[in-house]
Amino acid sequence: MKKKIILSLVLLVTFNFYSQDPKATNSNKENKYSVSIHYIGNLRNNNFVSDNYNGIAGIDAKYNLYSNADLSIQAGLGLDYFKAREIGYQLDLKNSLMINPNIGIVLEVNKVFKPFFNLGYSFFTSKYNIQQSYINSFDPSDPAFITNLNTVKYNYDSVSINPGFRLFMDKSLYFQTDYKYLPVKTNFNLHLFTVGIGIQF
């Protein structure tokens, strides 16, 4: 997990480094960054992830690589936290963090309404412990009553397709909502939606 976050941050720093223009004026350097926090929900559609996790909250960070009067190109990193639902006594499902480096385009329709489209890659690992008992006695305090704990991990990594829009309340503060589609594998798709607020600086 740490390696994925570090790799995503390195990509963002690389984008930042190569997009710097030493001849840029102070006015061109304004509003290069944006950060938003949001609620994330997942649509239940009969697969392991959607049936066993609840979306809780997330954060998105963006860096403006290029902009003109019509559009902006941004590189970003999203982190979304999912809480595991209880499955049963023998299956202990752990909470998970989705990591989503991405790049996207923002249309400068007007000062208030700005739709966007991001394309990225999401890293999502499902981890759970399976408790197995080898019972040679009916007494749990007896040493013959043995419990074995096995850890299982599955990766549900996928390309992410992410349209949405921002509504600016002033020059810096905005409301954002978006939809994220993850075609994990055949007949295994994740549908996520977010609602939140952000600041541009």
C-alpha positions in Angstrom: 0.0 0.0 0.0 2.8 2.4 0.9 4.6 1.7 -2.3 1.5 2.5 -4.4 1.0 5.8 -2.6 4.7 6.7 -2.9 4.7 5.8 -6.7 1.6 8.0 -7.2 3.2 10.9 -5.4 6.4 10.5 -7.5 4.3 10.7 -10.7 2.6 13.9 -9.5 6.0 15.5 -8.6 7.3 14.5 -12.0 4.3 16.1 -13.8 4.9 19.2 -11.6 8.6 19.4 -12.5 8.2 19.0 -16.2 5.3 21.4 -16.4 7.1 24.3 -14.8 7.7 27.3 -17.0 10.6 29.4 -15.8 9.3 32.4 -17.9 5.9 32.2 -16.3 4.6 35.3 -14.6 3.1 35.4 -11.2 -0.4 35.6 -12.6 0.1 32.4 -14.5 1.3 30.6 -11.4 -2.0 31.3 -9.5 -4.5 28.5 -8.8 -2.2 25.7 -9.8 -3.5 23.4 -7.0 -6.9 22.2 -5.9 -7.8 19.9 -3.0 -11.3 18.5 -2.2 -12.8 16.3 0.4 -15.9 14.2 -0.3 -18.3 11.5 0.7 -18.0 8.4 -1.6 -20.8 5.9 -2.2 -20.7 2.6 -4.0 -23.6 1.1 -5.9 -24.4 -2.5 -4.9 -24.4 -4.6 -8.0 -23.8 -8.2 -6.9 -20.0 -8.5 -6.7 -17.6 -9.0 -3.7 -16.5 -5.4 -3.4 -19.8 -3.6 -3.8 -21.6 -6.1 -1.5 -19.0 -6.1 1.3 -17.7 -2.5 1.5 -19.3 0.9 2.3 -17.7 4.0 0.8 -17.0 6.5 3.6 -14.9 9.5 2.6 -12.0 10.5 0.3 -9.7 13.3 -0.7 -8.6 14.5 -4.2 -5.5 16.6 -4.9 -4.9 18.1 -8.4 -2.1 20.0 -10.1 -2.8 22.2 -13.1 -0.3 21.2 -15.9 -1.7 23.5 -18.6 -4.5 26.0 -19.0 -5.9 28.4 -21.5 -9.2 30.2 -21.9 -11.1 27.1 -22.9 -9.6 24.2 -20.9 -7.2 22.9 -18.3 -5.2 19.7 -18.1 -4.7 18.4 -14.6 -2.8 15.5 -12.9 -4.2 14.2 -9.7 -4.2 11.7 -6.9 -7.3 10.4 -5.2 -7.5 8.5 -1.9 -10.8 6.8 -0.9 -11.5 5.0 2.3 -13.9 2.0 2.4 -15.3 0.4 5.5 -15.7 -3.4 5.5 -19.1 -4.9 6.3 -19.4 -7.7 8.8 -19.5 -11.1 6.9 -19.4 -13.6 9.7 -17.5 -15.0 12.7 -14.9 -16.9 10.7 -14.3 -14.2 8.0 -12.8 -10.9 9.3 -12.8 -8.5 6.4 -10.4 -5.5 6.7 -11.1 -1.8 5.7 -9.5 -0.7 2.5 -8.0 2.4 0.9 -8.4 2.9 -2.9 -5.5 4.8 -4.5 -6.2 6.5 -7.8 -3.5 8.5 -9.8 -5.2 10.1 -12.8 -4.9 12.8 -15.5 -7.8 14.8 -16.8 -9.2 17.7 -18.7 -11.4 20.5 -17.3 -13.6 22.6 -19.6 -13.7 26.3 -18.7 -17.4 26.7 -19.7 -17.7 29.8 -17.4 -16.6 31.1 -14.0 -19.1 28.9 -12.2 -19.7 25.7 -14.1 -16.6 23.5 -15.0 -17.2 19.9 -16.2 -14.2 17.5 -16.2 -13.2 14.1 -17.4 -10.4 12.1 -15.7 -8.8 8.9 -16.8 -6.7 7.0 -14.3 -5.8 3.7 -12.6 -7.3 2.5 -9.3 -5.5 0.3 -6.8 -7.9 -1.6 -4.5 -6.9 -4.5 -2.3 -9.3 -6.6 -0.4 -7.8 -8.3 2.6 -9.5 -10.6 5.1 -8.6 -13.2 7.8 -10.1 -16.6 7.8 -10.3 -18.2 11.2 -10.2 -22.0 11.2 -10.5 -24.2 14.2 -9.0 -27.7 14.7 -11.1 -29.0 17.5 -10.0 -32.0 19.5 -11.9 -31.0 22.6 -15.1 -29.3 23.5 -13.3 -27.0 25.9 -11.9 -23.8 24.3 -9.4 -23.5 27.2 -8.0 -26.9 26.4 -4.7 -26.7 24.5 -6.2 -29.2 22.0 -8.6 -26.5 20.9 -6.5 -24.9 18.2 -7.4 -21.8 16.2 -5.5 -21.1 12.9 -5.7 -17.7 11.3 -5.1 -17.4 7.5 -4.8 -14.1 5.7 -6.1 -13.8 2.1 -5.6 -10.8 -0.3 -7.3 -10.1 -3.6 -6.4 -7.2 -5.9 -9.3 -5.5 -7.7 -7.1 -3.0 -9.6 -8.6 -1.4 -12.7 -8.6 1.5 -15.1 -10.9 4.3 -13.8 -13.2 6.5 -16.0 -14.3 9.6 -14.1 -16.6 12.3 -15.4 -18.0 15.1 -13.2 -18.3 18.8 -12.7 -17.5 21.6 -10.3 -19.7 24.6 -9.3 -17.6 27.5 -8.1 -19.2 29.5 -5.2 -16.4 32.1 -5.5 -12.9 32.3 -7.1 -11.5 29.5 -4.9 -14.3 27.5 -3.2 -16.3 24.9 -5.2 -18.8 22.1 -4.9 -17.9 19.0 -6.8 -19.7 15.8 -7.8 -18.6 13.0 -10.0 -19.0 9.4 -11.0 -16.3 6.8 -11.3 -16.6 3.6 -13.3 -14.1 0.7 -12.8 -14.3 -2.2 -15.2 -12.4 -4.6 -13.0 -13.0 -7.7 -15.1 -15.8 -9.3 -17.1 -19.1 -9.0 -15.3 -17.3 -7.3 -12.3 -17.8 -3.5 -12.5 -17.6 -1.0 -9.7 -19.8 2.2 -9.8 -18.7 4.9 -7.4 -20.1 8.5 -6.9 -18.9 11.4 -4.8 -20.2 14.6 -3.4 -17.9 17.1 -1.7 -16.3 20.6 -1.5 -12.9 21.8 -2.5 -10.6 24.8 -2.7 -8.4 26.0 -5.5 -5.2 27.9 -4.8 
